[in-house]
Amino acid sequence: MKEVWVKADPWQKELVTTALEGGADAVMVASRDMEKVRELGVIRTVSHEGDIRWEEDVVLLEIASTEDEDRIVDMSRHKKVVVRTTDWNVIPLENLVARTQNIFVEVDNLGDAKMALTVLEKGVDGLVITATDPVMVKEVLNLVKSERQELELCPLEIQSVRSMGMGDRVCVDTCTMMGEGEGILVGNSSKGLFLMHAESIENPYVAPRPFRVNAGAVHAYVSLPGGKTSYLSELKAGKEVLGVNWRGEAVSLVVGRVKIEQRPLLLVEAMGPDGLVSMILQNAETIRLVGKEGQAISVVNLHPGDVVLGRVEAAGRHFGHKINESIVEN
């Protein structure tokens, strides 16, 4: 997800409360106003003495020439750069996004925000909302924080399902209620992730828990926002996972709790577009994958030839980041 900061310098209390309520990542204030922010809620501050410090963590640079672009690119290798211009146009922004990361831009309306978020189909890493109208600030925050990512899911044809004995499995309790056809992506290898269904289905054994995904064994990869992955065992309260529905629409979900317990396990193997992929899950009727039409399919009812949804890509991760090197995962 993109970062969004709200500028409240000079001080305007309503801008800070709007930032807090809209899910902004930080507020930009004068150092003398930091205590006022703390009185309103918990949010990072950008100031000379804040959580994000001017010159030390972030700089503000104007752009008016190619030489300025080079200076911004060089600075962005070490810290975040807020880019400002008096006659903004798309070309300099495209040049910066193509060459580097850590680029933030100032915006004061929805049009500029949409442009900055989509330039070169990648967008900048962050926005600084400079609008002084709280209504406009809220609209830009809604645009960014409700933004859905589109993922390409693919059919995985089940090859085998077999018991694996006991092991530690992970339940991921999110801060969001999920419905039918929704869950998170998990797999034994980063090259193949299965869409695991949330516990949102009525059944005679336990009450639905639509915020929970019984995700799989502790070693498995789980998809995170920003194209990253994590081991299920590394998740904890406050982290984020990628929530995905059967259409491939994805949003960031905050983790509220993680439960690791020893349970009987199943190995599920399936054939994807690029070969065999697998996942180890709890052996229980309430554990479900997602079918082609969004239907929940219990693992105890899986048979060779059944088709479920997942996501495949080239294998290879280093501390959760995708890398290009020779790696074999089986």
C-alpha positions as CSV (number, residue, x, y, z in Angstrom):
1,M,0.0,0.0,0.0
2,K,1.1,3.6,-0.7
3,E,2.0,5.8,2.3
4,V,0.0,8.9,2.8
5,W,1.0,11.9,5.0
6,V,-1.2,14.8,5.8
7,K,0.4,18.3,6.1
8,A,-0.9,20.1,9.2
9,D,1.7,22.9,9.3
10,P,0.5,25.5,10.1
11,W,-1.5,23.7,12.8
12,Q,-5.1,22.8,12.0
13,K,-6.7,20.4,14.5
14,E,-9.3,19.2,12.1
15,L,-6.7,18.1,9.6
16,V,-5.1,15.9,12.2
17,T,-8.3,14.3,13.3
18,T,-9.2,13.7,9.6
19,A,-5.8,12.0,9.1
20,L,-6.4,9.8,12.2
21,E,-9.9,8.8,11.2
22,G,-8.9,8.3,7.5
23,G,-6.0,6.0,8.2
24,A,-3.1,8.3,7.2
25,D,0.3,7.0,7.9
26,A,1.7,10.2,9.3
27,V,1.0,13.9,9.9
28,M,3.5,16.6,9.0
29,V,3.6,19.2,11.8
30,A,5.9,21.8,13.4
31,S,7.9,20.3,16.3
32,R,6.1,22.6,18.7
33,D,2.8,20.9,17.8
34,M,3.8,17.3,18.3
35,E,2.3,17.1,21.8
36,K,-1.0,18.4,20.4
37,V,-1.0,15.4,17.9
38,R,-0.4,12.9,20.8
39,E,-3.4,14.3,22.6
40,L,-5.6,13.4,19.7
41,G,-4.4,9.9,18.9
42,V,-1.5,7.7,17.9
43,I,0.0,8.5,14.6
44,R,3.6,9.1,13.4
45,T,4.8,12.7,13.1
46,V,7.0,14.2,10.4
47,S,9.0,17.1,11.8
48,H,12.5,18.0,12.9
49,E,12.0,16.2,16.2
50,G,9.3,13.7,15.1
51,D,9.1,10.0,14.4
52,I,10.2,10.8,10.8
53,R,12.8,13.5,10.9
54,W,13.6,16.2,8.3
55,E,17.0,15.8,6.8
56,E,17.7,12.6,8.7
57,D,14.9,10.5,7.2
58,V,13.2,12.7,4.6
59,V,14.1,15.7,2.5
60,L,12.0,18.2,0.5
61,L,13.4,18.9,-3.0
62,E,12.1,21.1,-5.8
63,I,12.4,19.9,-9.4
64,A,12.8,22.2,-12.4
65,S,15.4,20.6,-14.5
66,T,17.1,17.3,-15.5
67,E,19.9,18.2,-13.0
68,D,17.3,18.3,-10.2
69,E,16.1,14.8,-11.3
70,D,19.6,13.4,-10.9
71,R,19.9,15.0,-7.4
72,I,16.6,13.6,-6.3
73,V,17.5,10.1,-7.6
74,D,20.8,10.2,-5.7
75,M,19.2,11.4,-2.5
76,S,16.4,8.7,-2.7
77,R,18.9,6.0,-2.3
78,H,19.3,6.9,1.3
79,K,16.1,8.6,2.4
80,K,12.5,9.5,1.4
81,V,12.2,12.5,-0.9
82,V,9.2,14.7,-1.1
83,V,9.2,16.3,-4.5
84,R,7.8,19.8,-5.1
85,T,7.3,21.8,-8.3
86,T,5.6,25.0,-9.2
87,D,4.6,23.9,-12.6
88,W,4.0,20.2,-12.2
89,N,3.7,17.9,-15.2
90,V,3.7,14.1,-15.7
91,I,7.1,13.7,-17.5
92,P,9.4,14.5,-14.6
93,L,7.4,12.2,-12.4
94,E,7.6,9.4,-14.9
95,N,11.3,9.8,-15.1
96,L,11.7,9.6,-11.3
97,V,9.4,6.6,-10.9
98,A,11.2,4.8,-13.7
99,R,14.6,5.4,-12.1
100,T,14.2,5.1,-8.3
101,Q,12.0,4.5,-5.2
102,N,11.2,6.5,-2.0
103,I,9.5,9.2,-4.0
104,F,6.7,11.2,-2.4
105,V,4.8,14.0,-4.1
106,E,2.6,16.8,-2.8
107,V,-1.0,16.8,-3.9
108,D,-4.0,18.9,-3.1
109,N,-6.8,17.4,-5.1
110,L,-8.1,14.0,-6.3
111,G,-6.9,14.5,-9.9
112,D,-3.3,14.9,-9.0
113,A,-3.5,12.1,-6.5
114,K,-4.9,9.7,-9.1
115,M,-2.2,10.7,-11.5
116,A,0.6,10.2,-9.0
117,L,-0.7,6.8,-7.9
118,T,-0.9,5.4,-11.4
119,V,2.0,7.0,-13.3
120,L,3.8,4.2,-15.3
121,E,1.3,1.8,-13.8
122,K,3.5,1.8,-10.7
123,G,3.0,5.1,-9.1
124,V,5.0,7.0,-6.5
125,D,5.6,5.4,-3.1
126,G,3.8,8.1,-1.1
127,L,1.6,11.2,-1.2
128,V,1.8,14.3,1.0
129,I,-1.7,15.8,1.1
130,T,-1.3,19.6,1.3
131,A,-5.0,20.5,1.0
132,T,-6.4,22.6,3.8
133,D,-10.0,21.5,3.4
134,P,-10.6,18.4,5.6
135,V,-13.2,17.2,3.1
136,M,-10.7,17.0,0.3
137,V,-8.1,15.4,2.7
138,K,-10.7,12.7,3.5
139,E,-11.5,12.1,-0.2
140,V,-7.8,11.6,-1.1
141,L,-7.3,9.3,1.9
142,N,-10.4,7.2,0.9
143,L,-8.9,7.0,-2.7
144,V,-5.6,5.6,-1.4
145,K,-6.7,3.5,1.5
146,S,-9.6,1.8,-0.3
147,E,-7.5,1.1,-3.3
148,R,-7.8,-2.5,-4.4
149,Q,-5.0,-4.3,-6.1
150,E,-5.7,-6.7,-9.0
151,L,-4.0,-10.1,-8.9
152,E,-4.1,-12.8,-11.6
153,L,-5.3,-16.0,-10.0
154,C,-5.1,-19.3,-11.9
155,P,-6.7,-22.8,-11.6
156,L,-4.8,-25.5,-9.7
157,E,-5.9,-29.1,-10.4
158,I,-5.6,-31.3,-7.4
159,Q,-3.3,-34.3,-7.8
160,S,-3.3,-35.8,-4.4
161,V,-4.4,-35.3,-0.8
162,R,-2.7,-37.4,2.0
163,S,-2.3,-37.4,5.7
164,M,1.0,-36.1,7.1
165,G,0.7,-36.7,10.9
166,M,0.9,-33.9,13.5
167,G,2.4,-30.5,13.2
168,D,2.0,-26.8,14.1
169,R,-0.5,-24.9,12.1
170,V,-1.4,-21.2,12.1
171,C,-4.8,-19.4,12.4
172,V,-4.6,-15.8,11.2
173,D,-7.2,-13.6,12.9
174,T,-7.5,-10.3,11.0
175,C,-9.3,-7.1,11.9
176,T,-11.7,-7.5,8.9
177,M,-14.8,-9.6,8.4
178,M,-14.5,-11.7,5.2
179,G,-17.3,-13.3,3.1
180,E,-17.7,-16.2,0.7
181,G,-14.8,-16.5,-1.8
182,E,-12.4,-14.5,0.3
183,G,-9.2,-15.4,2.2
184,I,-5.4,-15.2,2.0
185,L,-2.8,-16.7,-0.3
186,V,-0.6,-19.4,1.3
187,G,1.8,-22.1,0.0
188,N,4.8,-24.4,0.6
189,S,6.7,-22.5,-2.0
190,S,6.7,-18.9,-3.2
191,K,6.1,-20.2,-6.7
192,G,2.6,-21.5,-5.9
193,L,0.2,-20.1,-3.3
194,F,-3.3,-21.5,-2.6
195,L,-6.3,-19.2,-1.8
196,M,-7.3,-20.3,1.7
197,H,-10.9,-19.5,2.5
198,A,-11.9,-17.6,5.6
199,E,-13.9,-19.3,8.3
200,S,-17.1,-17.5,7.2
201,I,-19.1,-20.6,6.3
202,E,-21.9,-21.9,8.5
203,N,-21.4,-25.4,9.7
204,P,-22.7,-27.6,12.5
205,Y,-19.4,-28.0,14.4
206,V,-18.3,-24.4,15.3
207,A,-19.6,-20.9,14.9
208,P,-18.3,-18.9,11.9
209,R,-15.4,-16.7,12.5
210,P,-15.4,-14.5,9.4
211,F,-12.2,-12.6,10.5
212,R,-10.1,-15.8,10.6
213,V,-8.2,-17.9,8.1
214,N,-6.9,-21.3,9.2
215,A,-4.0,-20.8,7.0
216,G,-1.6,-23.8,7.2
217,A,1.6,-25.0,8.7
218,V,4.1,-22.6,10.3
219,H,6.7,-22.9,7.6
220,A,4.4,-21.8,4.8
221,Y,4.6,-18.5,2.8
222,V,1.8,-16.0,3.1
223,S,1.3,-13.1,0.6
224,L,1.8,-9.6,2.0
225,P,1.0,-6.2,0.5
226,G,3.6,-4.8,-1.8
227,G,4.5,-8.1,-3.5
228,K,6.3,-9.4,-0.4
229,T,5.8,-12.7,1.5
230,S,6.3,-13.8,5.1
231,Y,6.4,-17.1,6.9
232,L,3.1,-17.8,8.7
233,S,5.1,-18.2,11.9
234,E,6.4,-14.6,11.6
235,L,3.0,-13.0,11.6
236,K,1.9,-11.1,14.7
237,A,-0.6,-8.4,15.8
238,G,-0.2,-5.2,13.8
239,K,1.3,-6.8,10.7
240,E,-0.6,-6.8,7.5
241,V,-1.5,-9.7,5.1
242,L,-3.0,-9.5,1.6
243,G,-6.7,-10.3,1.6
244,V,-7.8,-11.7,-1.7
245,N,-11.2,-12.7,-3.2
246,W,-11.9,-15.3,-5.9
247,R,-11.9,-12.5,-8.6
248,G,-8.3,-11.5,-7.7
249,E,-9.2,-8.3,-6.0
250,A,-6.8,-7.7,-3.1
251,V,-6.7,-5.4,-0.1
252,S,-4.4,-5.0,2.9
253,L,-5.7,-6.7,6.1
254,V,-4.4,-5.9,9.6
255,V,-3.5,-8.9,11.7
256,G,-5.1,-8.8,15.2
257,R,-3.9,-12.2,16.5
258,V,-2.1,-15.3,15.5
259,K,-2.8,-18.8,17.0
260,I,-0.3,-21.6,16.6
261,E,-1.5,-25.0,17.8
262,Q,-0.5,-28.6,17.1
263,R,-3.0,-30.4,14.8
264,P,-3.2,-33.3,12.3
265,L,-2.1,-32.2,8.9
266,L,-2.7,-32.9,5.2
267,L,-0.4,-32.5,2.2
268,V,-2.3,-31.1,-0.8
269,E,-0.5,-31.3,-4.2
270,A,-1.9,-29.6,-7.3
271,M,-0.8,-29.0,-10.9
272,G,-0.5,-25.4,-11.9
273,P,0.4,-23.7,-15.2
274,D,4.2,-24.2,-14.5
275,G,4.2,-27.5,-12.6
276,L,3.4,-29.1,-9.3
277,V,2.7,-26.9,-6.2
278,S,1.8,-27.9,-2.7
279,M,0.5,-26.8,0.6
280,I,0.3,-28.4,4.1
281,L,-3.0,-27.7,5.9
282,Q,-4.9,-28.8,9.0
283,N,-6.9,-32.0,8.5
284,A,-10.4,-30.8,9.4
285,E,-13.7,-30.3,7.6
286,T,-13.8,-26.6,8.5
287,I,-10.5,-25.9,6.5
288,R,-11.4,-24.8,3.0
289,L,-9.9,-23.7,-0.3
290,V,-11.7,-21.6,-3.0
291,G,-13.2,-23.0,-6.2
292,K,-13.3,-21.4,-9.6
293,E,-16.6,-19.7,-8.9
294,G,-15.7,-18.5,-5.4
295,Q,-17.3,-21.5,-3.6
296,A,-15.7,-22.9,-0.5
297,I,-14.3,-26.4,-0.8
298,S,-13.5,-28.4,2.4
299,V,-10.1,-30.1,2.3
300,V,-11.7,-33.4,3.5
301,N,-13.8,-33.3,0.2
302,L,-10.9,-32.7,-2.1
303,H,-10.2,-35.3,-4.8
304,P,-7.8,-35.6,-7.7
305,G,-9.2,-33.6,-10.6
306,D,-10.9,-31.0,-8.5
307,V,-9.9,-27.4,-9.3
308,V,-9.1,-24.7,-6.8
309,L,-7.7,-21.1,-7.2
310,G,-4.2,-20.0,-6.5
311,R,-1.4,-17.8,-7.7
312,V,1.8,-18.8,-9.3
313,E,5.0,-16.9,-10.1
314,A,8.8,-17.6,-10.4
315,A,10.2,-19.0,-7.2
316,G,12.8,-17.1,-5.2
317,R,12.6,-15.0,-2.0
318,H,15.1,-13.4,0.2
319,F,13.7,-12.1,3.5
320,G,10.3,-11.9,1.8
321,H,11.4,-10.0,-1.2
322,K,11.2,-11.4,-4.7
323,I,14.7,-12.0,-6.2
324,N,16.0,-13.2,-9.5
325,E,18.6,-16.0,-9.0
326,S,18.8,-19.7,-9.3
327,I,16.7,-21.2,-6.6
328,V,14.9,-24.6,-6.5
329,E,12.0,-25.1,-4.1
330,N,10.3,-28.5,-3.8
